Amino acid sequence: MNANSANSASAASSVNSETAPPLRIALVLTPQCVVSGVLGVMDMLSTANYVARKFPGVDVRFLPTLVSADGEPVVTMNGVSMPAQSALPDPRSVAVAFVPSGPPANFNAARMRQTLAGQQTLIAWLRAVHDAGGLLASCCTGSFLLAATGLLDGRLATTHWRGEEAFRALFPRVELRIDSLLVEGERLLCGGGAQSFSSTVLRLISQLQSESVAAQTARLMLADGHTSGQNAYRLWVPRRDHGDEAIALGQQWLEAHYREAFDMEGLAAQLRLTPRTLMRRFRAATGMTPLQYQQRLRIEEAKAQLEASRTSVNQVVWQTGYEDASSFQRLFKRETGLTMAEYRQRFGQRRWRADGGGGADALFAGPV
């Protein structure tokens, strides 16, 4: 049974839910996959089956199965060997092929290409599942495997933010929306980082069972299912391997003087370049203009202060060198997707504290 059978299965209320054939969800194990992403998907689907029993007329049930390209165990990211329940099944029997995670997100384009070259059997199978009417879903770098099928060409996709550069290099025909936590197309669903699996699975549950079942499943598992985006989670790492010594010096100067007013003419004079040449070479080397680079430095400083201190938002803005607080706050939200207050609420130190008042010292106090 494939994903197209879900609507007819849901509509056939005369069929007893205990005897209706379940939808087979093939959870694809790949080398160095994230264990929590795989087992978390299984847990959510099992919870959805439990919840669906309480909704008359919802006859769709899921049958999650761990599969690998050859049916053998797969060594995961943390070194644990995870057994597969079967090899890749007949594509026509699969409702959803779910790739919870793929190669590590810190792989560069060359290493990612090499890894994908060794998974051609799996890639061809994914294509066959889709051709047979099944739905393909991924989280994190599982989208690299979906993109390798060619099915995402000309379509929207997302992946873990750390894999952005490699993804764009390998799949220029795919419209990558790196800020998006969840995007979908024609029987194609991509989630962002590994822990976005909850949003991805809840979307599948809402499509294949019902929105009510998805909502109740989210409540039971305390899963937000938010799709607000990844930008707030991204760690900015400036490009430094470009080989342009003058621009490297310019980066160092901006990093030491980012609180000062931006001066294109002054920076160009220090580097003995014309402003036009500086602009061209800086953009080619770093992917952004000198002004954008300075703004990014100020945003990173503001993020660090919001995470570690209770300094007022306006004071944080002024300490980055901005005088116009409202202007900086608009820039901050554009780049992170959150207001400064929202960012502090989500990532500030108080977020990791528990009720009861004890800090880390209290938690580990006493004999060891």
Solvent accessible surface area in square Angstrom, and as a share of the most:
residue,aa,sasa,rsa
1,M,75,0.34
2,N,33,0.17
3,A,11,0.08
4,N,97,0.50
5,S,28,0.18
6,A,2,0.02
7,N,114,0.58
8,S,72,0.47
9,A,19,0.15
10,S,34,0.22
11,A,81,0.63
12,A,35,0.27
13,S,80,0.52
14,S,111,0.72
15,V,61,0.35
16,N,89,0.46
17,S,30,0.19
18,E,132,0.59
19,T,105,0.61
20,A,15,0.11
21,P,85,0.53
22,P,56,0.36
23,L,1,0.01
24,R,63,0.23
25,I,1,0.01
26,A,0,0.00
27,L,0,0.00
28,V,0,0.00
29,L,4,0.02
30,T,1,0.01
31,P,77,0.49
32,Q,77,0.34
33,C,0,0.00
34,V,25,0.15
35,V,27,0.15
36,S,55,0.35
37,G,0,0.00
38,V,0,0.00
39,L,75,0.37
40,G,11,0.11
41,V,0,0.00
42,M,40,0.18
43,D,77,0.40
44,M,4,0.02
45,L,2,0.01
46,S,60,0.39
47,T,26,0.15
48,A,0,0.00
49,N,31,0.16
50,Y,97,0.37
51,V,1,0.01
52,A,0,0.00
53,R,142,0.52
54,K,126,0.53
55,F,62,0.26
56,P,134,0.84
57,G,37,0.35
58,V,17,0.10
59,D,11,0.06
60,V,2,0.01
61,R,30,0.11
62,F,7,0.03
63,L,90,0.45
64,P,20,0.13
65,T,16,0.09
66,L,17,0.08
67,V,0,0.00
68,S,1,0.01
69,A,50,0.39
70,D,98,0.51
71,G,23,0.22
72,E,101,0.45
73,P,75,0.47
74,V,16,0.09
75,V,89,0.51
76,T,3,0.02
77,M,122,0.54
78,N,97,0.50
79,G,53,0.51
80,V,81,0.46
81,S,64,0.42
82,M,12,0.05
83,P,87,0.55
84,A,18,0.14
85,Q,116,0.52
86,S,35,0.23
87,A,46,0.36
88,L,33,0.16
89,P,18,0.11
90,D,64,0.33
91,P,33,0.21
92,R,174,0.64
93,S,34,0.22
94,V,0,0.00
95,A,0,0.00
96,V,0,0.00
97,A,0,0.00
98,F,0,0.00
99,V,0,0.00
100,P,1,0.00
101,S,2,0.01
102,G,2,0.02
103,P,1,0.01
104,P,31,0.19
105,A,16,0.13
106,N,95,0.48
107,F,16,0.07
108,N,97,0.50
109,A,25,0.19
110,A,65,0.50
111,R,129,0.47
112,M,0,0.00
113,R,132,0.48
114,Q,136,0.61
115,T,37,0.21
116,L,12,0.06
117,A,64,0.50
118,G,69,0.66
119,Q,23,0.10
120,Q,103,0.46
121,T,93,0.54
122,L,4,0.02
123,I,11,0.06
124,A,64,0.49
125,W,19,0.07
126,L,0,0.00
127,R,97,0.36
128,A,36,0.28
129,V,0,0.00
130,H,12,0.05
131,D,98,0.51
132,A,33,0.25
133,G,7,0.06
134,G,0,0.00
135,L,14,0.07
136,L,0,0.00
137,A,0,0.00
138,S,0,0.00
139,C,0,0.00
140,C,10,0.06
141,T,1,0.01
142,G,0,0.00
143,S,0,0.00
144,F,0,0.00
145,L,0,0.00
146,L,1,0.00
147,A,3,0.02
148,A,35,0.27
149,T,14,0.08
150,G,30,0.29
151,L,15,0.07
152,L,1,0.01
153,D,59,0.31
154,G,66,0.63
155,R,83,0.30
156,L,61,0.31
157,A,0,0.00
158,T,0,0.00
159,T,0,0.00
160,H,38,0.17
161,W,42,0.15
162,R,142,0.52
163,G,1,0.01
164,E,32,0.14
165,E,119,0.54
166,A,6,0.05
167,F,0,0.00
168,R,110,0.40
169,A,60,0.47
170,L,28,0.14
171,F,28,0.12
172,P,108,0.68
173,R,183,0.67
174,V,11,0.06
175,E,82,0.37
176,L,12,0.06
177,R,110,0.40
178,I,14,0.07
179,D,59,0.31
180,S,31,0.20
181,L,14,0.07
182,L,33,0.16
183,V,16,0.09
184,E,78,0.35
185,G,40,0.39
186,E,104,0.47
187,R,64,0.23
188,L,6,0.03
189,L,3,0.01
190,C,2,0.01
191,G,0,0.00
192,G,0,0.00
193,G,14,0.13
194,A,15,0.12
195,Q,113,0.50
196,S,7,0.05
197,F,24,0.10
198,S,23,0.15
199,S,6,0.04
200,T,0,0.00
201,V,0,0.00
202,L,18,0.09
203,R,84,0.31
204,L,2,0.01
205,I,0,0.00
206,S,21,0.14
207,Q,71,0.31
208,L,13,0.06
209,Q,10,0.04
210,S,29,0.19
211,E,131,0.59
212,S,59,0.38
213,V,0,0.00
214,A,9,0.07
215,A,41,0.32
216,Q,60,0.27
217,T,0,0.00
218,A,17,0.13
219,R,162,0.59
220,L,88,0.44
221,M,71,0.32
222,L,160,0.80
223,A,20,0.16
224,D,123,0.64
225,G,24,0.23
226,H,68,0.31
227,T,78,0.45
228,S,74,0.48
229,G,6,0.06
230,Q,5,0.02
231,N,27,0.14
232,A,6,0.05
233,Y,83,0.32
234,R,69,0.25
235,L,126,0.62
236,W,56,0.20
237,V,121,0.70
238,P,24,0.15
239,R,109,0.40
240,R,136,0.50
241,D,134,0.69
242,H,50,0.22
243,G,71,0.69
244,D,29,0.15
245,E,142,0.64
246,A,22,0.17
247,I,0,0.00
248,A,32,0.25
249,L,104,0.52
250,G,0,0.00
251,Q,1,0.01
252,Q,102,0.45
253,W,63,0.22
254,L,1,0.01
255,E,49,0.22
256,A,76,0.59
257,H,58,0.26
258,Y,26,0.10
259,R,125,0.46
260,E,86,0.38
261,A,91,0.70
262,F,65,0.27
263,D,75,0.39
264,M,36,0.16
265,E,118,0.53
266,G,23,0.23
267,L,2,0.01
268,A,2,0.01
269,A,74,0.57
270,Q,103,0.46
271,L,25,0.12
272,R,221,0.81
273,L,32,0.16
274,T,79,0.46
275,P,47,0.30
276,R,211,0.77
277,T,33,0.19
278,L,0,0.00
279,M,72,0.32
280,R,149,0.54
281,R,70,0.26
282,F,0,0.00
283,R,124,0.45
284,A,84,0.65
285,A,10,0.08
286,T,9,0.05
287,G,44,0.42
288,M,37,0.17
289,T,14,0.08
290,P,0,0.00
291,L,78,0.39
292,Q,85,0.38
293,Y,1,0.00
294,Q,3,0.01
295,Q,35,0.16
296,R,35,0.13
297,L,23,0.11
298,R,19,0.07
299,I,1,0.01
300,E,43,0.19
301,E,42,0.19
302,A,0,0.00
303,K,9,0.04
304,A,53,0.41
305,Q,26,0.12
306,L,1,0.01
307,E,64,0.28
308,A,64,0.50
309,S,38,0.24
310,R,162,0.59
311,T,40,0.23
312,S,65,0.42
313,V,33,0.19
314,N,66,0.34
315,Q,70,0.31
316,V,0,0.00
317,V,0,0.00
318,W,125,0.44
319,Q,69,0.31
320,T,0,0.00
321,G,25,0.24
322,Y,37,0.14
323,E,158,0.71
324,D,74,0.38
325,A,18,0.14
326,S,61,0.39
327,S,34,0.22
328,F,0,0.00
329,Q,62,0.28
330,R,158,0.58
331,L,12,0.06
332,F,0,0.00
333,K,101,0.43
334,R,163,0.59
335,E,53,0.24
336,T,3,0.02
337,G,47,0.45
338,L,15,0.07
339,T,47,0.27
340,M,1,0.01
341,A,65,0.50
342,E,77,0.35
343,Y,5,0.02
344,R,27,0.10
345,Q,147,0.65
346,R,62,0.23
347,F,34,0.14
348,G,3,0.03
349,Q,103,0.46
350,R,147,0.54
351,R,119,0.43
352,W,172,0.60
353,R,147,0.54
354,A,78,0.60
355,D,152,0.79
356,G,83,0.80
357,G,76,0.73
358,G,40,0.39
359,G,42,0.41
360,A,71,0.55
361,D,129,0.67
362,A,61,0.48
363,L,137,0.68
364,F,154,0.64
365,A,77,0.59
366,G,52,0.50
367,P,142,0.90
368,V,189,1.09
